[in-house]
Amino acid sequence: MKIGCPTEIKPQEFRVGLMPTAAQEAVANGHEVVVQSGAGAGSGFTDDDYRAAGAVILDTAAEIFATADMIVKVKEPQAIERKMLREGQLLFTYLHLAPDPDQTHDLIASGCTAIAYETVTDAQGGLPLLAPMSEVAGRLAPQVGAWTLQKANGGRGVLMGGVPGVGPAKVMVIGGGVVGTHAARIAAGMGADVTVLDRSLPRMRYLDDAFGGMFKTGYSSAGYTAELLEQADMVIGAVLIPGAAAPKLVSRAQLSSMKAGAALVDVAIDQGGCFETSKATTHADPIYEVDGVMHYCVANMPGAVARTSTIALGNATMPFMLALANKGWRKACEDDPHLLNGLNVHAGKLTYYAVGEALGLDVLSPSLAVKQ
Ligand SMILES: NC(=O)c1ccc[n+]([C@@H]2O[C@H](COP(=O)([O-])OP(=O)(O)OC[C@H]3O[C@@H](n4cnc5c(N)ncnc54)[C@H](O)[C@@H]3O)[C@@H](O)[C@H]2O)c1
């Protein structure tokens, strides 16, 4: 199979769909790999790194799309990229079709077969191609929160770990899933006094067992949240209700009960945010102040650490990418129902029920689509 990797063109996107080690594995499996010149630059990979891996460098995205059987990317194809997709071509990338009717219609019209990272599942009921980015955002949250707490950035001027004779920062993490667990680990590792709130008792049992008191857990009731809010130097929002907007767990009125210069890091901002005063910001201008409380609400946090994110995503996508290349998408999806769950579009038909429901479109059953 000829595998193509174009440069990402969405603003502020520095990741790349195929890292050199993945290209090398694909070549070792007998495939041809074509990479657009400069595609890896934002993640610190040079064209020579790809050449050394056995890939061929092409100048333009048009050449990549024209020659490749499978396109491997990070972000959903932009309008100009969608025009280059063709019938029978395989697209493997994040799509997020439900809120995006234009993209959905273009993909259907192209006749391509599109497998979305975000809907591939695993045997534990997780989303293995979303989890690495939650891990990155979770581990990054205390780091950016600690920076926000610094005086020059409008923060309270509190050091996460304190020093002998001065207590540590108090950190409340709301939501103990993938993001929250990684955030709590890092914040505790920095020496902060950390409490994770969740509504799932099994999850809190797991956290308590697995981390042996490294941080505390608490039930996410309105009353307990309000109590901890008053003491917090940093609050990390990490809740998710699948398929729904994030619940607003801290109101504007409650900000006045917080310490001046405290930091709110709303990782759930990509689902609308879990603080009433959250609005999405960018890496170029990440923080703002409301009622004396500093907010950090960057919607694509992993972009700040593009190299780590590219490698983390690449490690997760590589086995699926190789299965698609080695077996062809039909056999790969027939052999692996979790990969089949990633099938969103095939040959002019939508094949993912939740997207069909969201956009009012007919859906062809994915198990029938693989037979066509
Ligand atoms: N900003 C970014 O760059 C970025 C990157 C990755 C993920 N995210 C977002 O971070 C959020 C969390 O993702 P995740 O992968 O950790 O999800 P997850 O499903 O692993 O965890 C969510 C947790 O929230 C808990 N929860 C639900 N309602 C709650 C409530 N009212 N109070 C307390 N806890 C509650 C759930 O029990 C679960 O444990 C999502 O919105 C995700 O889209 C953002």
The ligand as an SDF file (V2000), in Angstrom:
LIG
                    3D

 44 48  0  0  0  0  0  0  0  0999 V2000
   -8.3530   21.0310   26.2740 N   0  0  0  0  0  0  0  0  0  0  0  0
   -7.7480   20.0120   25.7030 C   0  0  0  0  0  0  0  0  0  0  0  0
   -6.7740   20.1890   24.9710 O   0  0  0  0  0  0  0  0  0  0  0  0
   -8.2120   18.6080   25.9620 C   0  0  0  0  0  0  0  0  0  0  0  0
   -7.4020   17.5160   25.6210 C   0  0  0  0  0  0  0  0  0  0  0  0
   -7.8510   16.2370   25.9430 C   0  0  0  0  0  0  0  0  0  0  0  0
   -9.0990   16.0620   26.5680 C   0  0  0  0  0  0  0  0  0  0  0  0
   -9.8590   17.1660   26.8520 N   0  0  0  0  0  0  0  0  0  0  0  0
  -11.1710   17.0680   27.5290 C   0  0  0  0  0  0  0  0  0  0  0  0
  -10.9960   16.7660   28.8880 O   0  0  0  0  0  0  0  0  0  0  0  0
  -12.2250   16.2550   29.3980 C   0  0  0  0  0  0  0  0  0  0  0  0
  -11.9630   15.0020   30.2140 C   0  0  0  0  0  0  0  0  0  0  0  0
  -11.5230   13.9580   29.3430 O   0  0  0  0  0  0  0  0  0  0  0  0
  -11.1520   12.4960   29.8890 P   0  0  0  0  0  0  0  0  0  0  0  0
  -10.4790   11.8010   28.7600 O   0  0  0  0  0  0  0  0  0  0  0  0
  -10.4570   12.6060   31.1920 O   0  0  0  0  0  0  0  0  0  0  0  0
  -12.6020   11.8780   30.1030 O   0  0  0  0  0  0  0  0  0  0  0  0
  -12.9590   10.6060   31.0250 P   0  0  0  0  0  0  0  0  0  0  0  0
  -14.2570   10.0900   30.5120 O   0  0  0  0  0  0  0  0  0  0  0  0
  -11.7960    9.6970   31.1210 O   0  0  0  0  0  0  0  0  0  0  0  0
  -13.1720   11.2210   32.4850 O   0  0  0  0  0  0  0  0  0  0  0  0
  -14.2390   12.0630   32.8200 C   0  0  0  0  0  0  0  0  0  0  0  0
  -14.5200   11.8720   34.3080 C   0  0  0  0  0  0  0  0  0  0  0  0
  -15.4750   12.8960   34.6770 O   0  0  0  0  0  0  0  0  0  0  0  0
  -16.2660   12.3190   35.6940 C   0  0  0  0  0  0  0  0  0  0  0  0
  -17.4510   13.1540   35.9100 N   0  0  0  0  0  0  0  0  0  0  0  0
  -18.5810   13.2490   35.1800 C   0  0  0  0  0  0  0  0  0  0  0  0
  -19.4090   14.1490   35.7320 N   0  0  0  0  0  0  0  0  0  0  0  0
  -18.7970   14.6260   36.8440 C   0  0  0  0  0  0  0  0  0  0  0  0
  -19.1410   15.5810   37.8470 C   0  0  0  0  0  0  0  0  0  0  0  0
  -20.3020   16.2370   37.8150 N   0  0  0  0  0  0  0  0  0  0  0  0
  -18.2320   15.8290   38.8170 N   0  0  0  0  0  0  0  0  0  0  0  0
  -17.0500   15.1900   38.8620 C   0  0  0  0  0  0  0  0  0  0  0  0
  -16.6770   14.2670   37.9550 N   0  0  0  0  0  0  0  0  0  0  0  0
  -17.5400   13.9980   36.9580 C   0  0  0  0  0  0  0  0  0  0  0  0
  -16.5390   10.9100   35.1850 C   0  0  0  0  0  0  0  0  0  0  0  0
  -16.9900   10.0520   36.2300 O   0  0  0  0  0  0  0  0  0  0  0  0
  -15.1500   10.5330   34.6560 C   0  0  0  0  0  0  0  0  0  0  0  0
  -14.3730    9.8680   35.6400 O   0  0  0  0  0  0  0  0  0  0  0  0
  -13.0790   16.0200   28.1550 C   0  0  0  0  0  0  0  0  0  0  0  0
  -13.9760   17.0940   28.0110 O   0  0  0  0  0  0  0  0  0  0  0  0
  -12.0920   16.0070   27.0350 C   0  0  0  0  0  0  0  0  0  0  0  0
  -12.6940   16.3530   25.7930 O   0  0  0  0  0  0  0  0  0  0  0  0
   -9.4300   18.4110   26.5450 C   0  0  0  0  0  0  0  0  0  0  0  0
  1  2  1  0
  2  3  2  0
  2  4  1  0
  4  5  1  0
  4 44  2  0
  5  6  2  0
  6  7  1  0
  7  8  2  0
  8  9  1  0
  8 44  1  0
  9 10  1  0
  9 42  1  0
 10 11  1  0
 11 12  1  0
 11 40  1  0
 12 13  1  0
 13 14  1  0
 14 15  2  0
 14 16  1  0
 14 17  1  0
 17 18  1  0
 18 19  2  0
 18 20  1  0
 18 21  1  0
 21 22  1  0
 22 23  1  0
 23 24  1  0
 23 38  1  0
 24 25  1  0
 25 26  1  0
 25 36  1  0
 26 27  1  0
 26 35  1  0
 27 28  2  0
 28 29  1  0
 29 30  1  0
 29 35  2  0
 30 31  1  0
 30 32  2  0
 32 33  1  0
 33 34  2  0
 34 35  1  0
 36 37  1  0
 36 38  1  0
 38 39  1  0
 40 41  1  0
 40 42  1  0
 42 43  1  0
M  CHG  2   8   1  16  -1
M  END
$$$$
